[in-house]
Structures are given as C-alpha cells and as structure tokens.
Amino acid sequence: MSYKEESRVINENIFDLVNQLAKKERETQDKTYRNNFFNENKDYFVLTEDNSYSIKSKEINNKIETLHTKTGAISESFEKFIKPLKLDYSNDIAILDICGGLGYNSSAAIANFQENSNKNLKIDLIEISKSTLACGLFTPSPIEAHNITKKTIENELINQNYLTLNLEPTKIPENIDFNIFTDDARKTVQNLKDTTYDAIFLDPFSQNMSPELFSTDFFKHLRRIIKDNGIVATYTSSAPVRNAFIEANFHIGQGPIFGRKQGGTIASPNPEMLNLSLPKNDEIRIALSDVSTTFKDPNLNFSSNEILINRANEREKVRHNTKISSAVKSPIFLTKDLKEDEKLKRRVERNLIKMNIPSTTSKEAFYILEPENTYQNTQNRTNNSRLRILEMEKRLNKVKNKEIIL
Ligand SMILES: C[S@@+](CC[C@H](N)C(=O)[O-])C[C@H]1O[C@@H](n2cnc3c(N)ncnc32)[C@H](O)[C@@H]1O
C-alpha cells in the first residue's frame, strides 16, 4: 500500500462520511447532501476556544491529535504562522502552505495580504487528503478570507472528479493565484522551483506522527525553494526539528508562543529575518545532546515507522560518541556547580566523563560552552543561534577526540 493510501489522516468516521457524501453528490447532483453535512455531523467537529472548528486525526502510532490547538484554530494561524513573517508588501508575495488541512493558514495569509497590499499573492497549498480539504469546505468559515479558500478547494475537488457541484458563491480575486496540490508534500516539493517562496507554513501533525515532514532531507528542499529573505514558520520547538533546519543550512529563531508552553520555530536563510534567538538551553541541547538527532529520509520515501526506528538507532550510536547523553538533561548542567545535589552531580558526570569532560565545572565544560558568553536575544549575521550551536558542537567533538589541550 502506498504512503498516500495509508494516510487516512482524519478521523475514520468523518473520513467515511465525507467520502459517502462525495459519492452521493457525484451520483445524484443533489446539493442538499453538502448543504446539510455540517449540521448533521457537527459532533465530529471540535469547537475550539475562539469559536473556529477543528477536526480530529485518525489514530496513528497509538495517538489521536486534533488538527489545531484547542486554544483557537484560526487564532493559531494568525499568531504562529502570520505574525512572525516579515513580508514586503510593496512586492508580489508567494507562499507555500504545507499540510493545508482546512485551509486556515492560507486564509489567514489572504486576510493579512488584503489588509496590507494591492499587489499579487500566489499561494501553493499541499494537502495529501481530499477528504480533509472537503472538511474545510463544509466547516463554517471562521474569517471572510476562508471563503476564497473554500472556492479554491471546491474548484480543485471538482477538477479531481471528487465533487461535482459549483455551490460556493465567492469569486477568487484576480490578484490571488491559489493552487492546491493533493499529494504527499514530499513528492510535490521535489517539483517546485528554486528560490520561489517568501514564506513557507510547515504544519504537519507532531513529529511522532509525521516525522517524514520534519526530516533534514525534506528541509533541504525547503531551503532550495525559499527566497533568501524568506521565512519558514512551524509550531514545534522540538530539538530534532530545529537541528534538521541547521543541517539543511537554515538559520533558526524562536517563534511566537500560542496555546503551548514553548514558542514555535522560525527558520530563514537570513538570520536578520529572525527576531529572537533560541533560549540558551535550547541551543545547548541542539548542539550537545543526543536528543537533537534528526529524522532522515534520503529518498523522501521512507514510511513514518522506518524514519522513527532509524532515528532511534542513530540516537543510540551518537550517544557517548559525538553527543552527550540526554539522560537527566546532562548537557544543560555544563558549567553549573551541582554541589547542592550530589546525586544529580554523580549522574550527570557519569555521562560527561564518557565524552572526556571530567566534571560540570571542568575547563572542558567552560571551553565547550564559551560561545554562549556572547549570547544575545536578537540575531544578526555574526551573532546568532546557528553559529553558537555549530561552534559548541565542534568544541564538544574536539574535547571528545582529545584534539585540544586546555
Ligand atoms: C495539523 S493538520 C494541518 C492544519 C492546517 N494547516 C489548517 O490550517 O487547517 C496536518 C495536515 O497534514 C496533512 N498531511 C499528513 N501527511 C501529509 C503529507 N505527507 N503531505 C501533505 N499533507 C499531509 C493531514 O491530512 C492534515 O490535514
């Protein structure tokens, strides 16, 4: 079975109901099925705190996720995906929306564009599942701009012979060129042109459900197709995801906090497009801990499980070899005096010694962490999270390989 067929990505009940509806519409050309769908199946939609609706995923790797944060589905789009962008509205704008789902991120982008620009907007949205797009069409629009998205979804689903009726009244403005790709994002990105996008929204399920969309190899394509001042926005603060951006030659910074404890991540080829550095401890964990071992998918065709298993094996290999064990958060105690907690000190130092770091307050520990001494909150070409991370990583390996005498 292909990856795409396996990806019954939304809750199975609603998936089946949407497919039945589409079949009935194709067979009868009767618009009442579509018009009644939301009210008859409201229980499958999740009302979030800002009154916009979300849906649930199917069970993947024993987990069910909601497509959006319960704090507010459409608010998350504005807060996490639109706010960090520094779009130059004096020029035409091109946006890639990866994992378009119900189309909220694209709709928020349209609303923001219409408020600020009279130039042209191009949006390419990638969503693997037609039934998820159809849910976007049936869900009450949380903002007016979502009607433009609905019309685009309807056009695409008719094009694909999934639906047949032209029921959406909204006209797509002439300065908006909105395309939908219903495919695996890994396949679509390979055909997108170099240096095309001012912004990329990266909104998959979590890394345990969709590691294939957080791999270094996938991010290398994002690096290829983004403009030099472009920004990738994603909600996750995960160390392997952030490290994958580094490996794919991006700069990374802290994204806005919304509906979660930690800020998301923004990435750009240009550090000056990113306001905030990552928090210090995050930089240290990415540089030094085995937790930052990235997901790999060299030919962009591994299954999620293959990617997860390969990463677990790789993580084990690098532990005590090129990275410090993440057990008891050892790396973040470098340079800290743990006198007060002898037990923790013993456990941390057991891990450090394997990397030839004699203690938390040894010369080696201070040498490795020295790049953090020039830490500043804002980023520029010479002072930024990426440079500090790479330098700490290099120093750790020099210490491990005894290439430096301190
Ligand atoms: C968290 S939801 C995205 C929500 C969406 N951004 C919105 O505004 O409604 C994740 C989406 O990724 C889609 N998806 C999963 N795997 C995919 C893949 N390989 N390529 C493209 N889309 C995928 C799912 O169908 C799901 O709609």
The ligand as an SDF file (V2000), in Angstrom:
LIG
                    3D

 27 29  0  0  0  0  0  0  0  0999 V2000
   -2.1200   19.7640   11.6810 C   0  0  0  0  0  0  0  0  0  0  0  0
   -3.0160   19.4720   10.2320 S   0  0  0  0  0  0  0  0  0  0  0  0
   -2.8610   20.9730    9.3510 C   0  0  0  0  0  0  0  0  0  0  0  0
   -3.9070   22.0230    9.6340 C   0  0  0  0  0  0  0  0  0  0  0  0
   -3.9480   23.0900    8.5660 C   0  0  0  0  0  0  0  0  0  0  0  0
   -2.7090   23.7780    8.4100 N   0  0  0  0  0  0  0  0  0  0  0  0
   -5.0960   24.0460    8.6530 C   0  0  0  0  0  0  0  0  0  0  0  0
   -4.8900   25.2590    8.5130 O   0  0  0  0  0  0  0  0  0  0  0  0
   -6.2340   23.6000    8.8280 O   0  0  0  0  0  0  0  0  0  0  0  0
   -1.9430   18.3660    9.3420 C   0  0  0  0  0  0  0  0  0  0  0  0
   -2.4150   18.0550    7.9420 C   0  0  0  0  0  0  0  0  0  0  0  0
   -1.3440   17.3870    7.2570 O   0  0  0  0  0  0  0  0  0  0  0  0
   -1.9090   16.5220    6.2830 C   0  0  0  0  0  0  0  0  0  0  0  0
   -0.8380   15.5820    5.8570 N   0  0  0  0  0  0  0  0  0  0  0  0
   -0.3770   14.4840    6.5160 C   0  0  0  0  0  0  0  0  0  0  0  0
    0.6590   13.9290    5.8470 N   0  0  0  0  0  0  0  0  0  0  0  0
    0.8600   14.7040    4.7430 C   0  0  0  0  0  0  0  0  0  0  0  0
    1.7960   14.6440    3.6770 C   0  0  0  0  0  0  0  0  0  0  0  0
    2.7450   13.7150    3.6170 N   0  0  0  0  0  0  0  0  0  0  0  0
    1.7260   15.5830    2.7110 N   0  0  0  0  0  0  0  0  0  0  0  0
    0.7770   16.5660    2.7560 C   0  0  0  0  0  0  0  0  0  0  0  0
   -0.1370   16.6660    3.7590 N   0  0  0  0  0  0  0  0  0  0  0  0
   -0.0910   15.7560    4.7430 C   0  0  0  0  0  0  0  0  0  0  0  0
   -3.0700   15.9190    7.0260 C   0  0  0  0  0  0  0  0  0  0  0  0
   -4.0340   15.4040    6.1450 O   0  0  0  0  0  0  0  0  0  0  0  0
   -3.5840   17.1060    7.8510 C   0  0  0  0  0  0  0  0  0  0  0  0
   -4.6310   17.7630    7.1590 O   0  0  0  0  0  0  0  0  0  0  0  0
  1  2  1  0
  2  3  1  0
  2 10  1  0
  3  4  1  0
  4  5  1  0
  5  6  1  0
  5  7  1  0
  7  8  2  0
  7  9  1  0
 10 11  1  0
 11 12  1  0
 11 26  1  0
 12 13  1  0
 13 14  1  0
 13 24  1  0
 14 15  1  0
 14 23  1  0
 15 16  2  0
 16 17  1  0
 17 18  1  0
 17 23  2  0
 18 19  1  0
 18 20  2  0
 20 21  1  0
 21 22  2  0
 22 23  1  0
 24 25  1  0
 24 26  1  0
 26 27  1  0
M  CHG  2   2   1   9  -1
M  END
$$$$
